[in-house]
Amino acid sequence: MTNADFVYTTYIKTTPEKVWTAITNPEFARQYWGHENISDWKKGSEWKHANGKDGEVRVIGKVLESDPPKRLVLTWADPADKADDSRVTFEIDPVGDMVRLNVVHGNFKTGSTMAGKVSMGWPLVLSSMKSFLETGKAIDIMGLKAAMKMGCSSEAAA
């Protein structure tokens, strides 16, 4: 895979505090992501990304920086392959009556499988977060991912 960073910028009509809460509050994250982000969010603390239905831990890491509600930097790794870690930076900036959320996922190791796993996920997650914060309705990202996989399989078979 590539060592390039994935950079996503999303403008959301909300406050920096609400975006911070959307990322760091397990119950809130579950509503638009289907997963919970669990930690005390202090520098040096561990964090985990767990399925909101069965509690299965999908991602683990450490909090490298935490400056609520402006910046959060995390390591990101599959619990089954902790050595293949990467880094996610959330930058939350007020812009007028909205927020610019920059998410940078990078520092992938050479040969990382994580880069492929996250490249399709972030656009769905951030779109769902934006929708949820602005309208109160999230996108069914798990259903959409499943439909996209089926569509890819159908195209490959054709």
C-alpha positions as CSV (number, residue, x, y, z in Angstrom):
1,M,0.0,0.0,0.0
2,T,1.0,3.6,0.1
3,N,2.7,5.8,2.7
4,A,0.7,8.8,1.7
5,D,-1.6,10.6,4.2
6,F,-5.3,10.6,3.8
7,V,-6.6,14.2,4.4
8,Y,-10.3,15.0,4.7
9,T,-11.8,18.4,5.3
10,T,-15.4,18.8,6.3
11,Y,-17.4,21.9,7.1
12,I,-20.1,21.4,9.6
13,K,-22.7,23.8,10.8
14,T,-22.1,23.3,14.6
15,T,-19.7,24.2,17.3
16,P,-16.2,23.0,18.1
17,E,-17.5,21.5,21.4
18,K,-20.1,19.4,19.6
19,V,-17.6,18.1,17.1
20,W,-15.3,17.2,20.0
21,T,-18.1,15.4,21.8
22,A,-19.1,13.6,18.6
23,I,-15.6,12.2,18.4
24,T,-14.9,11.5,22.1
25,N,-18.2,10.6,23.6
26,P,-19.0,6.8,23.2
27,E,-22.8,7.2,23.1
28,F,-22.6,10.1,20.7
29,A,-20.2,8.3,18.3
30,R,-22.3,5.2,18.3
31,Q,-25.2,7.1,16.8
32,Y,-23.5,8.2,13.6
33,W,-20.5,5.7,13.5
34,G,-22.0,2.5,14.9
35,H,-18.9,2.3,17.1
36,E,-17.9,3.8,20.4
37,N,-14.6,5.7,21.0
38,I,-13.6,5.0,24.6
39,S,-11.0,6.7,26.6
40,D,-10.4,9.5,29.2
41,W,-8.8,11.4,26.3
42,K,-5.8,12.5,28.3
43,K,-2.3,12.5,26.7
44,G,-0.7,9.1,27.1
45,S,-4.0,7.3,27.8
46,E,-5.1,4.2,25.8
47,W,-8.2,4.4,23.7
48,K,-10.3,1.9,21.8
49,H,-12.9,1.9,19.0
50,A,-15.5,-0.8,19.8
51,N,-18.6,-2.0,18.0
52,G,-21.6,-0.4,19.6
53,K,-23.7,-3.6,19.4
54,D,-21.4,-6.4,20.5
55,G,-18.5,-4.5,22.1
56,E,-15.9,-6.1,19.8
57,V,-12.8,-3.9,19.8
58,R,-11.9,-2.9,16.2
59,V,-9.1,-0.4,16.8
60,I,-6.8,0.4,19.6
61,G,-4.2,3.1,20.3
62,K,-2.8,5.8,22.5
63,V,-3.7,9.5,22.9
64,L,-0.7,11.5,21.7
65,E,-2.2,15.0,22.0
66,S,-5.4,16.2,23.5
67,D,-6.4,19.9,23.4
68,P,-10.3,20.0,23.7
69,P,-12.1,21.2,21.6
70,K,-9.3,22.0,19.1
71,R,-7.0,19.1,18.5
72,L,-6.8,15.3,19.1
73,V,-4.0,13.1,17.9
74,L,-4.2,9.3,18.2
75,T,-2.3,6.2,17.2
76,W,-4.5,3.8,15.3
77,A,-4.0,0.0,15.1
78,D,-5.8,-3.3,14.6
79,P,-5.7,-5.2,17.9
80,A,-4.6,-8.3,15.9
81,D,-1.7,-6.4,14.4
82,K,-0.5,-3.7,16.8
83,A,2.8,-3.2,15.0
84,D,0.9,-1.9,11.9
85,D,0.0,1.4,13.6
86,S,-0.7,4.7,12.1
87,R,-1.7,8.2,13.3
88,V,-5.0,10.1,13.1
89,T,-5.1,13.9,13.7
90,F,-8.4,15.7,14.3
91,E,-8.1,19.5,13.9
92,I,-11.3,21.4,14.9
93,D,-11.4,25.1,13.9
94,P,-14.3,27.5,14.1
95,V,-15.1,29.3,10.8
96,G,-17.9,31.8,11.2
97,D,-20.9,30.0,12.4
98,M,-19.5,26.6,11.5
99,V,-16.6,24.3,12.1
100,R,-13.9,23.1,9.7
101,L,-12.9,19.6,10.7
102,N,-9.6,18.3,9.2
103,V,-8.9,14.7,9.7
104,V,-5.4,13.5,8.7
105,H,-4.8,9.7,8.8
106,G,-1.1,9.0,8.0
107,N,2.2,7.7,9.2
108,F,1.4,4.3,7.7
109,K,4.2,1.7,7.8
110,T,5.5,0.4,4.5
111,G,3.3,-2.5,3.5
112,S,0.5,-1.4,5.9
113,T,-2.9,-3.1,5.4
114,M,-4.5,-0.4,7.6
115,A,-4.2,2.2,4.8
116,G,-6.5,0.2,2.6
117,K,-9.0,-0.4,5.4
118,V,-9.4,3.2,6.3
119,S,-9.4,4.8,2.8
120,M,-13.1,4.1,2.2
121,G,-14.2,4.4,5.8
122,W,-13.4,8.0,6.6
123,P,-15.5,9.7,3.9
124,L,-18.5,7.6,5.1
125,V,-17.9,8.3,8.8
126,L,-17.4,12.1,8.3
127,S,-20.4,12.4,6.1
128,S,-22.5,10.6,8.7
129,M,-21.1,12.8,11.5
130,K,-21.9,15.9,9.5
131,S,-25.5,14.7,8.7
132,F,-26.1,13.8,12.4
133,L,-24.8,17.1,13.8
134,E,-26.7,19.2,11.3
135,T,-30.0,17.2,11.0
136,G,-30.1,14.7,13.9
137,K,-30.1,11.9,11.4
138,A,-27.1,9.7,10.7
139,I,-26.2,7.8,7.5
140,D,-26.4,4.0,7.8
141,I,-22.7,3.6,7.1
142,M,-22.7,-0.1,7.9
143,G,-25.5,-0.8,5.5
144,L,-23.9,1.4,2.9
145,K,-20.5,-0.3,3.3
146,A,-22.2,-3.7,2.8
147,A,-24.1,-2.5,-0.3
148,M,-20.8,-1.1,-1.7
149,K,-19.0,-4.4,-1.2
150,M,-21.9,-6.2,-2.9
151,G,-21.8,-3.8,-5.8
152,C,-18.0,-4.3,-6.2
153,S,-18.5,-8.0,-6.1
154,S,-21.2,-7.9,-8.7
155,E,-19.1,-5.7,-11.0
156,A,-16.1,-8.0,-10.7
157,A,-18.3,-11.0,-11.6
158,A,-19.7,-9.2,-14.7
